[in-house]
């Protein structure tokens, strides 16, 4: 029973992570048409690392704290740190590969170029460039905020 509860929480965290990756992709104009089954498949691909990674656990904890009682700048910082942790753990590419599964070759090529540019900007600026956009999207993303607060 305890393992089942832990597995459900891990899957919930993984689904929130997938939603955040989709949110960040939308910031650079990458529209991802994903159904629930594909998002869940992407989440299932990363649950093992979500369960064991200390770096990711710290990033998720920071995210929860920022979304529960933090300022907008705290939320931006938490999202940027989560994306960095996903990159460090190799999960960002796994999520992206799953989410872009149904794209044409041309869509994948342009998406990879946009993601490369996004990565340079996020990592090069410490996330400041996306700060305002993230704040706007997060403040409008009631479901995401609610999901993170319920972790």
C-alpha positions as CSV (number, residue, x, y, z in Angstrom):
1,X,0.0,0.0,0.0
2,X,2.8,2.4,0.9
3,X,4.6,1.6,-2.4
4,X,1.4,2.3,-4.3
5,X,0.9,5.7,-2.7
6,X,4.6,6.5,-3.4
7,X,4.3,5.4,-7.0
8,X,1.1,7.5,-7.5
9,X,2.9,10.6,-6.0
10,X,5.9,10.0,-8.3
11,X,3.7,9.7,-11.3
12,X,1.9,12.9,-10.3
13,X,5.2,14.7,-10.0
14,X,6.3,13.3,-13.4
15,X,3.1,14.5,-15.1
16,X,3.6,18.0,-13.6
17,X,7.1,18.0,-14.9
18,X,5.8,17.1,-18.4
19,X,3.3,20.0,-18.2
20,X,6.1,22.4,-17.3
21,X,8.2,21.2,-20.2
22,X,5.2,21.8,-22.5
23,X,4.8,25.3,-20.9
24,X,8.4,26.2,-21.5
25,X,8.2,24.9,-25.1
26,X,5.2,27.1,-25.7
27,X,7.4,30.1,-24.7
28,X,9.5,29.7,-27.8
29,X,6.6,29.1,-30.1
30,X,6.6,25.3,-30.0
31,X,3.0,24.2,-30.0
32,X,2.7,20.6,-28.8
33,X,-0.5,18.8,-29.6
34,X,-0.4,16.1,-27.0
35,X,-3.2,13.9,-25.8
36,X,-3.4,12.6,-22.2
37,X,-2.1,9.2,-23.2
38,X,1.0,10.6,-24.8
39,X,1.7,12.9,-21.8
40,X,1.2,10.0,-19.4
41,X,3.6,7.9,-21.5
42,X,6.2,10.6,-21.3
43,X,5.7,10.8,-17.6
44,X,6.0,7.1,-17.2
45,X,9.4,7.2,-19.0
46,X,10.9,9.4,-16.3
47,X,9.3,8.1,-13.1
48,X,12.4,6.0,-12.1
49,X,14.7,9.0,-12.1
50,X,12.0,11.2,-10.5
51,X,11.9,8.7,-7.7
52,X,15.7,8.5,-7.2
53,X,17.3,11.8,-8.2
54,X,18.3,14.0,-5.4
55,X,18.8,16.9,-7.8
56,X,15.3,16.6,-9.1
57,X,13.8,16.1,-5.7
58,X,15.4,19.4,-4.6
59,X,14.1,21.2,-7.7
60,X,10.6,19.8,-7.2
61,X,10.7,20.9,-3.5
62,X,11.7,24.4,-4.6
63,X,8.9,24.4,-7.1
64,X,6.3,23.4,-4.5
65,X,7.6,26.0,-2.1
66,X,7.6,28.8,-4.8
67,X,4.1,27.9,-6.0
68,X,2.7,27.7,-2.4
69,X,4.1,30.8,-0.9
70,X,6.6,32.4,-3.3
71,X,6.7,35.5,-5.4
72,X,6.6,35.4,-9.2
73,X,10.3,35.7,-9.3
74,X,10.6,32.6,-7.0
75,X,8.3,30.7,-9.4
76,X,10.4,31.7,-12.4
77,X,13.6,30.6,-10.6
78,X,12.0,27.3,-9.6
79,X,10.9,26.5,-13.1
80,X,14.3,27.4,-14.5
81,X,16.0,25.3,-11.9
82,X,13.7,22.4,-12.7
83,X,14.5,22.6,-16.4
84,X,18.2,22.7,-15.6
85,X,17.8,19.6,-13.3
86,X,15.9,17.8,-16.0
87,X,18.7,18.6,-18.5
88,X,21.3,17.4,-16.0
89,X,19.5,14.2,-15.4
90,X,19.0,13.5,-19.1
91,X,15.2,13.7,-18.7
92,X,14.6,16.7,-20.8
93,X,15.5,14.9,-24.0
94,X,13.4,11.8,-23.0
95,X,10.3,14.0,-22.4
96,X,10.8,15.9,-25.6
97,X,11.3,12.7,-27.6
98,X,8.1,11.3,-26.3
99,X,6.1,14.5,-26.8
100,X,7.3,15.0,-30.3
101,X,6.7,11.4,-31.3
102,X,3.8,12.2,-33.7
103,X,5.6,15.2,-35.4
104,X,6.7,15.1,-39.0
105,X,10.4,15.2,-39.8
106,X,10.1,18.9,-40.7
107,X,8.4,19.8,-37.5
108,X,11.0,17.8,-35.5
109,X,13.8,19.7,-37.3
110,X,12.4,23.1,-36.6
111,X,11.5,22.1,-33.1
112,X,15.1,21.0,-32.4
113,X,16.4,24.3,-33.6
114,X,14.0,26.2,-31.4
115,X,14.9,24.1,-28.4
116,X,18.6,24.6,-29.0
117,X,18.1,28.3,-29.0
118,X,15.9,28.1,-26.0
119,X,18.5,26.1,-24.1
120,X,21.2,28.6,-24.9
121,X,19.0,31.5,-23.7
122,X,17.9,29.8,-20.5
123,X,21.3,28.5,-19.5
124,X,23.1,31.6,-20.7
125,X,20.9,34.1,-18.9
126,X,20.1,32.1,-15.9
127,X,16.5,32.2,-17.1
128,X,16.0,35.9,-16.8
129,X,15.0,36.3,-20.5
130,X,12.0,34.0,-20.0
131,X,11.1,35.4,-16.6
132,X,8.3,37.7,-17.7
133,X,6.8,35.2,-20.1
134,X,6.9,32.5,-17.4
135,X,5.2,34.7,-14.9
136,X,2.4,35.5,-17.4
137,X,1.9,31.8,-18.3
138,X,2.1,30.6,-14.7
139,X,-0.3,33.2,-13.4
140,X,-2.8,32.1,-16.2
141,X,-2.1,28.4,-15.6
142,X,-4.5,27.7,-12.7
143,X,-4.4,23.9,-13.2
144,X,-0.6,23.8,-13.1
145,X,-0.5,26.0,-10.0
146,X,-3.1,23.9,-8.3
147,X,-1.3,20.6,-9.2
148,X,2.1,21.9,-7.8
149,X,0.5,23.1,-4.6
150,X,-1.1,19.7,-4.0
151,X,2.2,17.8,-4.2
